[in-house]
Amino acid sequence: MLVSLKKCVPVECKATTGNAKSVRTVLYNHEKYHVDYAIKLGDYNIGRKDNLLTLPIYMAFLLTEV
């Protein structure tokens, strides 16, 4: 039997550059929220730190399926 598991991926949009404290709280409390990774959109370059992917806001339309 094939089971498809869907995962929750939080997306945070920032109007200015800054700390993504709420997303990091969710990521660091895996036992409580069961979230493996997150995406942060804002005035940034493309990058990844640990399990947080940062993308420029203009790339949001590309997030159809992760």
N, CA, C and O atoms as a Maestro MAE file, in Angstrom:
{
 s_m_m2io_version
 :::
 2.0.0
}

f_m_ct {
 s_m_title
 :::
 protein
 m_atom[264] {
  # First column is atom index #
  i_m_mmod_type
  r_m_x_coord
  r_m_y_coord
  r_m_z_coord
  i_m_residue_number
  s_m_chain_name
  s_m_pdb_residue_name
  s_m_pdb_atom_name
  i_m_atomic_number
  :::
  1 25 0.844 -1.178 0.000 1 A "MET " " N  " 7
  2 3 0.000 0.000 0.000 1 A "MET " " CA " 6
  3 2 0.892 1.246 0.000 1 A "MET " " C  " 6
  4 15 1.776 1.376 0.847 1 A "MET " " O  " 8
  5 25 0.667 2.135 -0.924 2 A "LEU " " N  " 7
  6 3 1.433 3.368 -1.032 2 A "LEU " " CA " 6
  7 2 0.705 4.486 -0.298 2 A "LEU " " C  " 6
  8 15 -0.462 4.766 -0.569 2 A "LEU " " O  " 8
  9 25 1.402 5.114 0.627 3 A "VAL " " N  " 7
  10 3 0.804 6.188 1.417 3 A "VAL " " CA " 6
  11 2 1.513 7.490 1.067 3 A "VAL " " C  " 6
  12 15 2.741 7.568 1.124 3 A "VAL " " O  " 8
  13 25 0.750 8.498 0.711 4 A "SER " " N  " 7
  14 3 1.318 9.807 0.408 4 A "SER " " CA " 6
  15 2 1.276 10.672 1.660 4 A "SER " " C  " 6
  16 15 0.206 10.933 2.211 4 A "SER " " O  " 8
  17 25 2.441 11.110 2.101 5 A "LEU " " N  " 7
  18 3 2.509 11.960 3.283 5 A "LEU " " CA " 6
  19 2 2.708 13.407 2.862 5 A "LEU " " C  " 6
  20 15 3.675 13.729 2.171 5 A "LEU " " O  " 8
  21 25 1.823 14.254 3.266 6 A "LYS " " N  " 7
  22 3 1.939 15.685 2.998 6 A "LYS " " CA " 6
  23 2 2.600 16.336 4.201 6 A "LYS " " C  " 6
  24 15 2.345 15.957 5.343 6 A "LYS " " O  " 8
  25 25 3.444 17.310 3.938 7 A "LYS " " N  " 7
  26 3 4.147 18.009 5.007 7 A "LYS " " CA " 6
  27 2 3.731 19.475 5.024 7 A "LYS " " C  " 6
  28 15 3.455 20.077 3.986 7 A "LYS " " O  " 8
  29 25 3.693 20.019 6.206 8 A "CYS " " N  " 7
  30 3 3.409 21.434 6.390 8 A "CYS " " CA " 6
  31 2 4.712 22.211 6.261 8 A "CYS " " C  " 6
  32 15 5.696 21.906 6.934 8 A "CYS " " O  " 8
  33 25 4.712 23.221 5.387 9 A "VAL " " N  " 7
  34 3 5.888 24.072 5.200 9 A "VAL " " CA " 6
  35 2 5.464 25.518 5.434 9 A "VAL " " C  " 6
  36 15 4.835 26.122 4.565 9 A "VAL " " O  " 8
  37 25 5.797 26.083 6.597 10 A "PRO " " N  " 7
  38 3 5.431 27.471 6.850 10 A "PRO " " CA " 6
  39 2 6.208 28.428 5.949 10 A "PRO " " C  " 6
  40 15 7.393 28.229 5.680 10 A "PRO " " O  " 8
  41 25 5.521 29.462 5.494 11 A "VAL " " N  " 7
  42 3 6.125 30.501 4.670 11 A "VAL " " CA " 6
  43 2 5.942 31.823 5.391 11 A "VAL " " C  " 6
  44 15 4.818 32.222 5.694 11 A "VAL " " O  " 8
  45 25 7.055 32.507 5.667 12 A "GLU " " N  " 7
  46 3 7.005 33.804 6.343 12 A "GLU " " CA " 6
  47 2 7.411 34.880 5.344 12 A "GLU " " C  " 6
  48 15 8.428 34.751 4.662 12 A "GLU " " O  " 8
  49 25 6.625 35.926 5.263 13 A "CYS " " N  " 7
  50 3 6.931 37.063 4.381 13 A "CYS " " CA " 6
  51 2 7.319 38.248 5.251 13 A "CYS " " C  " 6
  52 15 6.594 38.622 6.174 13 A "CYS " " O  " 8
  53 25 8.473 38.836 4.945 14 A "LYS " " N  " 7
  54 3 8.980 39.971 5.708 14 A "LYS " " CA " 6
  55 2 9.003 41.203 4.813 14 A "LYS " " C  " 6
  56 15 9.513 41.147 3.694 14 A "LYS " " O  " 8
  57 25 8.458 42.308 5.294 15 A "ALA " " N  " 7
  58 3 8.479 43.565 4.539 15 A "ALA " " CA " 6
  59 2 9.874 44.179 4.549 15 A "ALA " " C  " 6
  60 15 10.272 44.838 3.588 15 A "ALA " " O  " 8
  61 25 10.603 43.966 5.617 16 A "THR " " N  " 7
  62 3 11.978 44.470 5.724 16 A "THR " " CA " 6
  63 2 12.863 43.312 6.152 16 A "THR " " C  " 6
  64 15 12.366 42.292 6.630 16 A "THR " " O  " 8
  65 25 14.149 43.460 5.986 17 A "THR " " N  " 7
  66 3 15.051 42.420 6.459 17 A "THR " " CA " 6
  67 2 15.009 42.383 7.974 17 A "THR " " C  " 6
  68 15 14.904 43.418 8.633 17 A "THR " " O  " 8
  69 25 15.091 41.197 8.509 18 A "GLY " " N  " 7
  70 3 15.038 41.087 9.955 18 A "GLY " " CA " 6
  71 2 15.043 39.643 10.393 18 A "GLY " " C  " 6
  72 15 15.197 38.731 9.581 18 A "GLY " " O  " 8
  73 25 14.876 39.450 11.662 19 A "ASN " " N  " 7
  74 3 14.905 38.138 12.269 19 A "ASN " " CA " 6
  75 2 13.578 37.409 12.049 19 A "ASN " " C  " 6
  76 15 12.508 38.006 12.166 19 A "ASN " " O  " 8
  77 25 13.654 36.148 11.738 20 A "ALA " " N  " 7
  78 3 12.458 35.317 11.553 20 A "ALA " " CA " 6
  79 2 12.236 34.486 12.815 20 A "ALA " " C  " 6
  80 15 12.261 33.256 12.768 20 A "ALA " " O  " 8
  81 25 12.023 35.154 13.924 21 A "LYS " " N  " 7
  82 3 11.948 34.486 15.219 21 A "LYS " " CA " 6
  83 2 10.784 33.498 15.297 21 A "LYS " " C  " 6
  84 15 10.944 32.405 15.841 21 A "LYS " " O  " 8
  85 25 9.634 33.859 14.771 22 A "SER " " N  " 7
  86 3 8.481 32.967 14.871 22 A "SER " " CA " 6
  87 2 8.706 31.676 14.094 22 A "SER " " C  " 6
  88 15 8.345 30.599 14.568 22 A "SER " " O  " 8
  89 25 9.297 31.772 12.906 23 A "VAL " " N  " 7
  90 3 9.572 30.570 12.123 23 A "VAL " " CA " 6
  91 2 10.634 29.727 12.801 23 A "VAL " " C  " 6
  92 15 10.516 28.502 12.839 23 A "VAL " " O  " 8
  93 25 11.658 30.347 13.331 24 A "ARG " " N  " 7
  94 3 12.713 29.590 14.017 24 A "ARG " " CA " 6
  95 2 12.173 28.884 15.258 24 A "ARG " " C  " 6
  96 15 12.616 27.781 15.578 24 A "ARG " " O  " 8
  97 25 11.234 29.494 15.953 25 A "THR " " N  " 7
  98 3 10.614 28.855 17.114 25 A "THR " " CA " 6
  99 2 9.898 27.580 16.697 25 A "THR " " C  " 6
  100 15 9.998 26.558 17.377 25 A "THR " " O  " 8
  101 25 9.186 27.634 15.596 26 A "VAL " " N  " 7
  102 3 8.480 26.454 15.092 26 A "VAL " " CA " 6
  103 2 9.487 25.377 14.683 26 A "VAL " " C  " 6
  104 15 9.298 24.202 14.998 26 A "VAL " " O  " 8
  105 25 10.549 25.768 13.988 27 A "LEU " " N  " 7
  106 3 11.542 24.799 13.526 27 A "LEU " " CA " 6
  107 2 12.288 24.141 14.689 27 A "LEU " " C  " 6
  108 15 12.575 22.945 14.630 27 A "LEU " " O  " 8
  109 25 12.602 24.884 15.725 28 A "TYR " " N  " 7
  110 3 13.368 24.337 16.842 28 A "TYR " " CA " 6
  111 2 12.517 23.508 17.805 28 A "TYR " " C  " 6
  112 15 13.064 22.826 18.672 28 A "TYR " " O  " 8
  113 25 11.211 23.554 17.672 29 A "ASN " " N  " 7
  114 3 10.308 22.746 18.503 29 A "ASN " " CA " 6
  115 2 9.634 21.678 17.643 29 A "ASN " " C  " 6
  116 15 8.409 21.623 17.526 29 A "ASN " " O  " 8
  117 25 10.479 20.830 17.044 30 A "HIS " " N  " 7
  118 3 9.986 19.815 16.111 30 A "HIS " " CA " 6
  119 2 9.004 18.845 16.768 30 A "HIS " " C  " 6
  120 15 8.036 18.430 16.130 30 A "HIS " " O  " 8
  121 25 9.229 18.482 18.008 31 A "GLU " " N  " 7
  122 3 8.342 17.542 18.694 31 A "GLU " " CA " 6
  123 2 6.925 18.084 18.834 31 A "GLU " " C  " 6
  124 15 5.957 17.323 18.826 31 A "GLU " " O  " 8
  125 25 6.809 19.388 18.960 32 A "LYS " " N  " 7
  126 3 5.494 20.015 19.147 32 A "LYS " " CA " 6
  127 2 4.797 20.315 17.819 32 A "LYS " " C  " 6
  128 15 3.599 20.067 17.681 32 A "LYS " " O  " 8
  129 25 5.544 20.851 16.833 33 A "TYR " " N  " 7
  130 3 4.924 21.320 15.592 33 A "TYR " " CA " 6
  131 2 5.112 20.378 14.402 33 A "TYR " " C  " 6
  132 15 4.370 20.480 13.425 33 A "TYR " " O  " 8
  133 25 6.076 19.472 14.458 34 A "HIS " " N  " 7
  134 3 6.342 18.501 13.391 34 A "HIS " " CA " 6
  135 2 6.614 19.177 12.047 34 A "HIS " " C  " 6
  136 15 6.101 18.743 11.016 34 A "HIS " " O  " 8
  137 25 7.413 20.231 12.060 35 A "VAL " " N  " 7
  138 3 7.796 20.964 10.849 35 A "VAL " " CA " 6
  139 2 9.282 20.731 10.616 35 A "VAL " " C  " 6
  140 15 10.100 20.956 11.509 35 A "VAL " " O  " 8
  141 25 9.630 20.277 9.409 36 A "ASP " " N  " 7
  142 3 11.025 19.957 9.097 36 A "ASP " " CA " 6
  143 2 11.795 21.136 8.517 36 A "ASP " " C  " 6
  144 15 12.992 21.272 8.772 36 A "ASP " " O  " 8
  145 25 11.138 21.981 7.751 37 A "TYR " " N  " 7
  146 3 11.795 23.123 7.141 37 A "TYR " " CA " 6
  147 2 10.788 24.223 6.865 37 A "TYR " " C  " 6
  148 15 9.579 23.996 6.903 37 A "TYR " " O  " 8
  149 25 11.302 25.440 6.582 38 A "ALA " " N  " 7
  150 3 10.442 26.595 6.349 38 A "ALA " " CA " 6
  151 2 11.050 27.465 5.255 38 A "ALA " " C  " 6
  152 15 12.213 27.308 4.882 38 A "ALA " " O  " 8
  153 25 10.233 28.384 4.755 39 A "ILE " " N  " 7
  154 3 10.646 29.308 3.705 39 A "ILE " " CA " 6
  155 2 10.378 30.721 4.186 39 A "ILE " " C  " 6
  156 15 9.312 31.011 4.730 39 A "ILE " " O  " 8
  157 25 11.361 31.609 3.979 40 A "LYS " " N  " 7
  158 3 11.205 33.018 4.341 40 A "LYS " " CA " 6
  159 2 11.350 33.853 3.068 40 A "LYS " " C  " 6
  160 15 12.352 33.749 2.361 40 A "LYS " " O  " 8
  161 25 10.352 34.673 2.785 41 A "LEU " " N  " 7
  162 3 10.360 35.562 1.624 41 A "LEU " " CA " 6
  163 2 10.568 36.990 2.090 41 A "LEU " " C  " 6
  164 15 10.012 37.405 3.108 41 A "LEU " " O  " 8
  165 25 11.369 37.744 1.347 42 A "GLY " " N  " 7
  166 3 11.590 39.136 1.714 42 A "GLY " " CA " 6
  167 2 12.625 39.776 0.824 42 A "GLY " " C  " 6
  168 15 12.865 39.327 -0.296 42 A "GLY " " O  " 8
  169 25 13.236 40.828 1.329 43 A "ASP " " N  " 7
  170 3 14.254 41.566 0.598 43 A "ASP " " CA " 6
  171 2 15.609 40.891 0.837 43 A "ASP " " C  " 6
  172 15 16.491 41.457 1.484 43 A "ASP " " O  " 8
  173 25 15.758 39.688 0.311 44 A "TYR " " N  " 7
  174 3 16.930 38.858 0.542 44 A "TYR " " CA " 6
  175 2 17.456 38.299 -0.776 44 A "TYR " " C  " 6
  176 15 16.784 38.352 -1.806 44 A "TYR " " O  " 8
  177 25 18.671 37.764 -0.718 45 A "ASN " " N  " 7
  178 3 19.191 36.926 -1.781 45 A "ASN " " CA " 6
  179 2 18.765 35.488 -1.491 45 A "ASN " " C  " 6
  180 15 18.276 35.190 -0.401 45 A "ASN " " O  " 8
  181 25 18.947 34.617 -2.444 46 A "ILE " " N  " 7
  182 3 18.651 33.208 -2.236 46 A "ILE " " CA " 6
  183 2 19.691 32.635 -1.282 46 A "ILE " " C  " 6
  184 15 20.890 32.856 -1.449 46 A "ILE " " O  " 8
  185 25 19.224 31.906 -0.292 47 A "GLY " " N  " 7
  186 3 20.149 31.314 0.667 47 A "GLY " " CA " 6
  187 2 19.475 30.265 1.515 47 A "GLY " " C  " 6
  188 15 18.251 30.129 1.515 47 A "GLY " " O  " 8
  189 25 20.289 29.528 2.235 48 A "ARG " " N  " 7
  190 3 19.772 28.506 3.141 48 A "ARG " " CA " 6
  191 2 20.660 28.484 4.375 48 A "ARG " " C  " 6
  192 15 21.886 28.465 4.274 48 A "ARG " " O  " 8
  193 25 20.029 28.487 5.531 49 A "LYS " " N  " 7
  194 3 20.741 28.343 6.803 49 A "LYS " " CA " 6
  195 2 19.980 27.303 7.603 49 A "LYS " " C  " 6
  196 15 18.814 27.493 7.948 49 A "LYS " " O  " 8
  197 25 20.652 26.207 7.890 50 A "ASP " " N  " 7
  198 3 20.029 25.061 8.549 50 A "ASP " " CA " 6
  199 2 18.837 24.600 7.708 50 A "ASP " " C  " 6
  200 15 19.016 24.203 6.556 50 A "ASP " " O  " 8
  201 25 17.663 24.646 8.250 51 A "ASN " " N  " 7
  202 3 16.480 24.196 7.514 51 A "ASN " " CA " 6
  203 2 15.534 25.360 7.174 51 A "ASN " " C  " 6
  204 15 14.320 25.178 7.082 51 A "ASN " " O  " 8
  205 25 16.107 26.549 6.992 52 A "LEU " " N  " 7
  206 3 15.342 27.733 6.606 52 A "LEU " " CA " 6
  207 2 15.849 28.237 5.253 52 A "LEU " " C  " 6
  208 15 17.004 28.644 5.129 52 A "LEU " " O  " 8
  209 25 14.997 28.206 4.266 53 A "LEU " " N  " 7
  210 3 15.322 28.675 2.922 53 A "LEU " " CA " 6
  211 2 14.845 30.117 2.781 53 A "LEU " " C  " 6
  212 15 13.678 30.410 3.039 53 A "LEU " " O  " 8
  213 25 15.737 31.020 2.375 54 A "THR " " N  " 7
  214 3 15.352 32.410 2.146 54 A "THR " " CA " 6
  215 2 15.332 32.676 0.647 54 A "THR " " C  " 6
  216 15 16.220 32.249 -0.091 54 A "THR " " O  " 8
  217 25 14.295 33.393 0.216 55 A "LEU " " N  " 7
  218 3 14.100 33.711 -1.193 55 A "LEU " " CA " 6
  219 2 13.668 35.160 -1.339 55 A "LEU " " C  " 6
  220 15 13.022 35.708 -0.446 55 A "LEU " " O  " 8
  221 25 14.020 35.788 -2.462 56 A "PRO " " N  " 7
  222 3 13.498 37.124 -2.738 56 A "PRO " " CA " 6
  223 2 11.976 37.057 -2.922 56 A "PRO " " C  " 6
  224 15 11.449 36.054 -3.403 56 A "PRO " " O  " 8
  225 25 11.291 38.108 -2.545 57 A "ILE " " N  " 7
  226 3 9.823 38.125 -2.588 57 A "ILE " " CA " 6
  227 2 9.284 37.901 -3.999 57 A "ILE " " C  " 6
  228 15 8.205 37.334 -4.168 57 A "ILE " " O  " 8
  229 25 10.028 38.343 -5.012 58 A "TYR " " N  " 7
  230 3 9.534 38.179 -6.388 58 A "TYR " " CA " 6
  231 2 9.515 36.732 -6.847 58 A "TYR " " C  " 6
  232 15 8.950 36.434 -7.899 58 A "TYR " " O  " 8
  233 25 10.117 35.823 -6.088 59 A "MET " " N  " 7
  234 3 10.111 34.407 -6.449 59 A "MET " " CA " 6
  235 2 8.945 33.640 -5.815 59 A "MET " " C  " 6
  236 15 8.867 32.420 -5.958 59 A "MET " " O  " 8
  237 25 8.057 34.321 -5.132 60 A "ALA " " N  " 7
  238 3 6.949 33.651 -4.448 60 A "ALA " " CA " 6
  239 2 6.053 32.887 -5.411 60 A "ALA " " C  " 6
  240 15 5.496 31.853 -5.041 60 A "ALA " " O  " 8
  241 25 5.902 33.371 -6.636 61 A "PHE " " N  " 7
  242 3 5.024 32.688 -7.581 61 A "PHE " " CA " 6
  243 2 5.562 31.304 -7.979 61 A "PHE " " C  " 6
  244 15 4.818 30.493 -8.530 61 A "PHE " " O  " 8
  245 25 6.827 31.032 -7.708 62 A "LEU " " N  " 7
  246 3 7.413 29.743 -8.028 62 A "LEU " " CA " 6
  247 2 7.112 28.676 -6.982 62 A "LEU " " C  " 6
  248 15 7.394 27.499 -7.208 62 A "LEU " " O  " 8
  249 25 6.554 29.057 -5.863 63 A "LEU " " N  " 7
  250 3 6.286 28.106 -4.771 63 A "LEU " " CA " 6
  251 2 4.956 27.397 -4.999 63 A "LEU " " C  " 6
  252 15 3.967 27.689 -4.326 63 A "LEU " " O  " 8
  253 25 4.935 26.489 -5.925 64 A "THR " " N  " 7
  254 3 3.706 25.730 -6.179 64 A "THR " " CA " 6
  255 2 3.713 24.414 -5.432 64 A "THR " " C  " 6
  256 15 2.685 23.982 -4.910 64 A "THR " " O  " 8
  257 25 4.886 23.770 -5.381 65 A "GLU " " N  " 7
  258 3 5.005 22.509 -4.651 65 A "GLU " " CA " 6
  259 2 6.447 22.358 -4.225 65 A "GLU " " C  " 6
  260 15 7.359 22.543 -5.030 65 A "GLU " " O  " 8
  261 25 6.658 22.024 -2.972 66 A "VAL " " N  " 7
  262 3 8.015 21.872 -2.451 66 A "VAL " " CA " 6
  263 2 8.320 20.408 -2.276 66 A "VAL " " C  " 6
  264 15 9.417 20.053 -1.845 66 A "VAL " " O  " 8
  :::
 }
 m_bond[263] {
  # First column is bond index #
  i_m_from
  i_m_to
  i_m_order
  :::
  1 1 2 1
  2 2 3 1
  3 3 4 2
  4 3 5 1
  5 5 6 1
  6 6 7 1
  7 7 8 2
  8 7 9 1
  9 9 10 1
  10 10 11 1
  11 11 12 2
  12 11 13 1
  13 13 14 1
  14 14 15 1
  15 15 16 2
  16 15 17 1
  17 17 18 1
  18 18 19 1
  19 19 20 2
  20 19 21 1
  21 21 22 1
  22 22 23 1
  23 23 24 2
  24 23 25 1
  25 25 26 1
  26 26 27 1
  27 27 28 2
  28 27 29 1
  29 29 30 1
  30 30 31 1
  31 31 32 2
  32 31 33 1
  33 33 34 1
  34 34 35 1
  35 35 36 2
  36 35 37 1
  37 37 38 1
  38 38 39 1
  39 39 40 2
  40 39 41 1
  41 41 42 1
  42 42 43 1
  43 43 44 2
  44 43 45 1
  45 45 46 1
  46 46 47 1
  47 47 48 2
  48 47 49 1
  49 49 50 1
  50 50 51 1
  51 51 52 2
  52 51 53 1
  53 53 54 1
  54 54 55 1
  55 55 56 2
  56 55 57 1
  57 57 58 1
  58 58 59 1
  59 59 60 2
  60 59 61 1
  61 61 62 1
  62 62 63 1
  63 63 64 2
  64 63 65 1
  65 65 66 1
  66 66 67 1
  67 67 68 2
  68 67 69 1
  69 69 70 1
  70 70 71 1
  71 71 72 2
  72 71 73 1
  73 73 74 1
  74 74 75 1
  75 75 76 2
  76 75 77 1
  77 77 78 1
  78 78 79 1
  79 79 80 2
  80 79 81 1
  81 81 82 1
  82 82 83 1
  83 83 84 2
  84 83 85 1
  85 85 86 1
  86 86 87 1
  87 87 88 2
  88 87 89 1
  89 89 90 1
  90 90 91 1
  91 91 92 2
  92 91 93 1
  93 93 94 1
  94 94 95 1
  95 95 96 2
  96 95 97 1
  97 97 98 1
  98 98 99 1
  99 99 100 2
  100 99 101 1
  101 101 102 1
  102 102 103 1
  103 103 104 2
  104 103 105 1
  105 105 106 1
  106 106 107 1
  107 107 108 2
  108 107 109 1
  109 109 110 1
  110 110 111 1
  111 111 112 2
  112 111 113 1
  113 113 114 1
  114 114 115 1
  115 115 116 2
  116 115 117 1
  117 117 118 1
  118 118 119 1
  119 119 120 2
  120 119 121 1
  121 121 122 1
  122 122 123 1
  123 123 124 2
  124 123 125 1
  125 125 126 1
  126 126 127 1
  127 127 128 2
  128 127 129 1
  129 129 130 1
  130 130 131 1
  131 131 132 2
  132 131 133 1
  133 133 134 1
  134 134 135 1
  135 135 136 2
  136 135 137 1
  137 137 138 1
  138 138 139 1
  139 139 140 2
  140 139 141 1
  141 141 142 1
  142 142 143 1
  143 143 144 2
  144 143 145 1
  145 145 146 1
  146 146 147 1
  147 147 148 2
  148 147 149 1
  149 149 150 1
  150 150 151 1
  151 151 152 2
  152 151 153 1
  153 153 154 1
  154 154 155 1
  155 155 156 2
  156 155 157 1
  157 157 158 1
  158 158 159 1
  159 159 160 2
  160 159 161 1
  161 161 162 1
  162 162 163 1
  163 163 164 2
  164 163 165 1
  165 165 166 1
  166 166 167 1
  167 167 168 2
  168 167 169 1
  169 169 170 1
  170 170 171 1
  171 171 172 2
  172 171 173 1
  173 173 174 1
  174 174 175 1
  175 175 176 2
  176 175 177 1
  177 177 178 1
  178 178 179 1
  179 179 180 2
  180 179 181 1
  181 181 182 1
  182 182 183 1
  183 183 184 2
  184 183 185 1
  185 185 186 1
  186 186 187 1
  187 187 188 2
  188 187 189 1
  189 189 190 1
  190 190 191 1
  191 191 192 2
  192 191 193 1
  193 193 194 1
  194 194 195 1
  195 195 196 2
  196 195 197 1
  197 197 198 1
  198 198 199 1
  199 199 200 2
  200 199 201 1
  201 201 202 1
  202 202 203 1
  203 203 204 2
  204 203 205 1
  205 205 206 1
  206 206 207 1
  207 207 208 2
  208 207 209 1
  209 209 210 1
  210 210 211 1
  211 211 212 2
  212 211 213 1
  213 213 214 1
  214 214 215 1
  215 215 216 2
  216 215 217 1
  217 217 218 1
  218 218 219 1
  219 219 220 2
  220 219 221 1
  221 221 222 1
  222 222 223 1
  223 223 224 2
  224 223 225 1
  225 225 226 1
  226 226 227 1
  227 227 228 2
  228 227 229 1
  229 229 230 1
  230 230 231 1
  231 231 232 2
  232 231 233 1
  233 233 234 1
  234 234 235 1
  235 235 236 2
  236 235 237 1
  237 237 238 1
  238 238 239 1
  239 239 240 2
  240 239 241 1
  241 241 242 1
  242 242 243 1
  243 243 244 2
  244 243 245 1
  245 245 246 1
  246 246 247 1
  247 247 248 2
  248 247 249 1
  249 249 250 1
  250 250 251 1
  251 251 252 2
  252 251 253 1
  253 253 254 1
  254 254 255 1
  255 255 256 2
  256 255 257 1
  257 257 258 1
  258 258 259 1
  259 259 260 2
  260 259 261 1
  261 261 262 1
  262 262 263 1
  263 263 264 2
  :::
 }
}
